[in-house]
């Protein structure tokens, strides 16, 4: 199955990453953008996007567990784990903005939130999602990197 095509021009996250706030920083930083786009890619791979029209190309048995490929099932599991890690309070705004490509104003209108609330909640959700994915906005270098393996010193030669 081919990789899902991502059009960054349609992504509300990419739009927010190109805009600067009053402090001059991007409304969504590169780590948050990477986390949100990773969620969107898994959501697309999991075939969770709603269909607008009928799908006539399916063979009989579609919709049964046997019809799903391992890639689709793995992507569904990754989306479910990400939503669990983010929590029920923040997962809805992530799905709306990252996966269903809703703008912040639409999210605020649908949820009856005050203006500019979705931006704050989305930032918190993206930070938690980036933490789940192990993404960090800072580089530490080798001196501060966590130990990934342990090598015992070589034994001295026997006399």
Secondary structure, DSSP 4 states (H G I P E B T S, - for coil): -PPPP--GGG-HHHHHHH-B-TTSSBSS-HHHHHHHHHHHHHHHHTT-SPPSS---SPPTTTTSGGGS-HHHHHHHHHHHHHHHHH-HHHHHHHIIIIIS---HHHHHHHHTPPTTHHHHHHHHHHHHHHHHHT--SS---GGGSPP----PPPPPPP-
